[in-house]
Amino acid sequence: MALKADLCSVIHAEMIPGKGLGFNYSSSRMFSNLNFRNDAWTSLPSLSLRNQRQYPKYNTSAQQVAERSAVLVKPVKVEDLSLKVEEAKEPSLTVPRQGQPCTTKVVSVDTLFGPRGAIGEICHIVLDHGGNFHFVEGHYLGVILPPNDNDGSGLTRTRVKFDDFSVASCRDGDDFGGKRLSLCVRRADLSPDSISNFLCDRQEGDEVDIIGPFGYKMIWPNDLEAKHIMVATSTGIAPFRSNLQQVFINPYSQVAFNGLAWLIAGADNCNSLLYNREFTQILGTHPIHFRYQKALADHNTSVADVIYQNGDQIFSLLNGGAYIYFAGLQTMMPGILKMFERIAQERGENWADTLAELVRNDQWRVEVY
């Protein structure tokens, strides 16, 4: 998901050289609780991106898993060249855009939905970083658009630049081998300066430079009893898939999740509902701790409608300390905010005060584009 910001200020600074890669925020309460365990399974359920495609089973020893465990590093604060995450009073983080780029190789590019090669195509892209890029679920990264002579396209670009995309897999990748990560990318336009266009055009073996990781809004707090309400449209599903894959599917994560993960996914129709089979499988195996609701435009239902239909339960969960996340198209936010105001009025509450309290407690988390 190419990220911009809602309710926040985002500064796109140019990449600067430096050292250090893969910041995890161990000093904050906003870091991931998902660690490796020693009694890992030797096999796992296969994952499906589309109905006709299944991942094979993988075997990895516990010793290998331990050896590739990510090193937690406290980020360095950079005053001028930085990306400020959505404004929140506790904590307020400035994530530096620094670190040497990590060169990855394309493993696969699969069209999940939309016309191949055209605007609107959504691709699942797997990159092999060789274990050299460390992140946790909910992070996003920068993809660097290379000079013309590096990608063989022959296209003329105005400048070298990079853009942000949420990681769509857990820290171990879809194959749980610890050397891959996945992106869910919508081809936004066909211009030579478009990084989404560049990514969707990659072939197996092509090199892609990435930098980061960045952000903390989509990283789940360190609480295995927490309640999480996730609202997604389009490729905004990426950070939620990342978290859900780590909690419910990755056999090497030390997780005994006893909270609630409630996903509200919006799409035009069932065919464009990204990763639907995976989420349906999780619902079948974890019906107590996972809830999955679809908002389909061809059924005249939006994510705002689903929120309204479940308004009392959502407000009750938020009043009890639940976290609510929004990722995807920023055009969904006005309708969502209007619906929350309507629910609050019907409950006799002041929505402005409630929203301010949620933001103050860092329960209200938004990354939209």
N, C-alpha and C positions, 0 to 999 in steps of 0.2 A: 504494500500500500504506500503510495507516494504521499508523504505527510505534509500538511500545512497545519494551521492551528485554529481552534475556536476557543473563545474566551481566554486567549493567551497572546503573547507577543513572540513572534519567531523572527530571528535574524539569520539570514543565510550568509555566512562568512565564507571566504575562500579557504580552501584547504591549506594548512601550514605544515611544514615538516616537523617531525619531533619523534619522540619515543614513547612507547607504552601503547598497548592495545588490549581492548577487552576489559572495560571498567565494569565491575559489579559493585553495587553500593552497600558494602558490608557494614559501614558505619551508620547507615540509616535504617529506620524501621521499614523502609520501602523495598528491601531486597528480597530476592526469591528464597523460599524455604525449601526448595526442591534439590536435594543432594543425592549422591550416589549411595547405593547400599551394597553390602557384601553378599547377600543371599539372593542375587538376581536370578530371574528365570533363565533358562537356556533357550527358550523359544517364545514367540509372541504372536499375537493375532496379526494377520496381514492387513495392511491399510489400503484403502481404495480411494483414488482420486476421481475416477469415473466408473460407471457401472462395468465397463469392459476391461478395466485394468486393476490388477492386484499386485501388491508388493510381495515378494517372497519372504520366507522366514529367515531370520538371521541368528547367528550364535556368536556371542562375545563373552569372554571370560571375565570374572569379577576383577581379576588383577589388571586386565587391560582397561577396564572401566576406571579403576582407581588411578591409573597412570595418567589418564587424560582429564582428570578432574580440573575444573577451571580454578585459577588462582585469583582470589579476591583482592582487588586493589582499590584504594580510595582515590577518587578522581582529583586531578589538579585543577584549581580554579583559574580560568583565564578571563581577564576582564573585558578585552575588546573583541577577540575573535571567539565568539561563543554562540551557543544556541540556548536560549532561555525557554524552558519548558513551561507548560501552562501554569499561570500564577496560582500559588498556593502558599499559605502562611506557614504551614508545617508539613514537611520541610520545604524550603525554597532552594532549589538546586540549579546551578549553572553548569551545564555539561560541556566540556571543552571539545572543540572540533580539532583534535590533534591526534597524533599517532601515525606511524608509517602505514601506508596502504597495504592491504593484504591481497595478494594475487590469488584468485580462485580459478578453477576450471569448470566449465559447464558440463554437468552430468546428463541433464535432460531438460527439454522445454516441451511441455505438454499443454495443448489448448484445452482449457476446462469449459469454456463457453465463448460463443461469438464467432464471427467470421474470421477465418485464418488470414493473417496479414492485413487486416482492416482495422479501422478505429473501433474500439469496443471489444476487441478480442481480449480474453482474460487467460493468462498463462500461469501454470505452476512451474517454477524454474528451480532446479536443484543445482547448487554450487558445491564443489569440493574445495574446502579450504585446508585440507591436510592436517587438521587439528591445530591450526595456527591462529584461529579467530575464536575468541571466547565471549560468550554472551549468555544472558538468561532470558527466560520466556517473557515476552512483552517488550523487549528491546527493538529498536529499529537501527538501521545502518545506512551509510551513504554509499551509493554506487557511482563510480567515477566514469564519466564519458571520456574515452581516450582520444588522443590526436588521430587524425585521419589515417596516418600511415601505420597505425597499430591494429586496425580492425579489418582492413581490406575492403571497406565499403566503397571507397572512392568518393564518398560524400563530402561536401564542403560544410564545415561547422564554424560557427562564429568564434567559439572559444572552448577550452576544456573546462568542464564543470562537473558537479555531482548533485544528486538528488537523493531524497530519503525514502526508504521502503521498510515497512515492518517485516520482521522475520516471521515466517508462517509455520515454522517447525520448532520443536523443542530443541534444547541445546545440543542434543545428540543427533539431530537430523532425523529424517523420515525412516532411515534404515537403522537408527540407534547405534551407529558405529562411531560417533564422536568426531567425524571429519567432514560432515556435510551440513548445509543449512538450506532452507527453502524460502522462496519468495513467491508471493501471489501478486501478479502485475497485470494491470489493465493497460492496453495499448491506447494511450490518450490521444496521440496524433501521429502523423507520419513524417514529421519534419526531421531533418538530420540532427537537430539539436535536442530531440526528445530522447531522454534516457529510457523511458518505458518502451519506446519503439526499438531502441538499441537492444534492450534486454530480450524482448519478444522475438527478435531476429537472430538471436544467438543459436549456434549449433554445438553439438557435442564436441568437447575438446577446446572450444574457444576460451580465451582468458577474459576474466572480468575482475577489475580492481574494486575492492570495497574498503571502507574505513568506518571506524566506530568501535563499539556500539554506542548508541545514544538513548536518552529518554528514560523515564521511570513511571510514567502515568499508567501504562498497561501492565506493569509488573505487580503481581499480587503481593500484598503484605505478608509478613511472616506469621501467619496465623492459620493453622489447619482447621480451625472451627469457623472461619470467616464465611460470610455470605457474599457472593459475587453475582451481580446482575449485569450481563453483557449485552449491549445493543449494537448491532452491526448492520451495515448495508454494503453491498458490493465487496470490494477487496478489503474493506475494513474488518472482515472476518479473520484476517491474518493473525493479529496478536492473540485473539481468542483461541484460534486453533492451536497456536503455540502453547498456551497455558494448559488447555484441555488435553493435548497430547502428552504433556509432561505428567499431569496429575493422574490421568486415567489409562494411558496406553504404554508409556515408556517403562519397560521392565527394570531399568537400572536407576530409577529415581526412588529415593527413600521417602515415600509419601504414604501417609495413612489419612487421607482427606476425609474429614467428618463434617464439613460445612455444606454449602450449597453453591453449585455453579449453574446459573440460570441463563441460557443463551436465547436471545430474541434476534432472529436473523431475517433481514428483509431482502427481497429480490422481486424481479418482475414476474417470474413464474417459477414453477418447480424445477424446470430444466436449468435455470440460471442460479439456483440455490447452491452456492459453492460448498464443497465438502459435505454435502447432505448425507451421503452414505456413512461416512465416518461418524458424524454426530448421532445418526440413528443407531449405529452399533454401540456407541457409548451409552446411549439411553437404555438400550437393552441390557447392558451389563451393569450399569450403575444407576438404576431408576430412583434410588433414594437421594443420591447426592448430585444428580444432574437432571436439569429440566430443559427441554428444547422446544421452542415455539417458533413457528414460521409466520412471516408476514408477507403475503404474496399480492402484488398489485393486480394480477388478473383475477383475484378473489376480492378485490376492492378493500384490501386490508393493508395498512401501513404499520411500521413499527410503533408509531404514535398510537394507533388504534389498539394494538396489543397492550401497550402500557396502560391505556385507559381502561381496558377490560379487566386488567389486574391491578388497578390503581390502589385499592385498599391494602392488598398484600405487599405491593412494592413500597408504599409509604410505611407500612408496619416494619418491614425489613430495614428500611433506611433509618427509621427511628431507633431501631435496635442495633445500629452500627454497621449495616451492610454497605458494601461499596458498589457504585454503579459506574459503568464504563460505556463510552460512546466512541465508536470508530467507524469511519466510512465517509460518505458524502456529507459535506457540511450543510447541504440543502435540507437535510433531515432535521437539523437542530431547531429551526423556528417552530415547526409543527410539534416537536417533542416538548419544547419549553411551554408552548401554549397549552398542550394537553396536561402537563404537570400543574400549570396554574389552574386549570379547570378542576382537576382532581382535588387540589388543595382547597379551592373555594367550596366544593361540595362537602369537604370534610371540616369546613369551618376554620381552616388554617390560612396563614399569610404566606404565600409562596415565596415572596421576596426574602422574608426572614428565614424560611426553611432552606432555600437555595444558598443563602449566605452562610448558614450554619454548616451545610454539607460541604461547601467549598472550604470553609475554615477547618473542618475536620479531615479534609482530603478524601472524603467519600465520593465526591463528584469529579470524575476524571474524563477528560475529553481529548481525543486526537482525531481531527477530521481534516479533510482536504477538499 
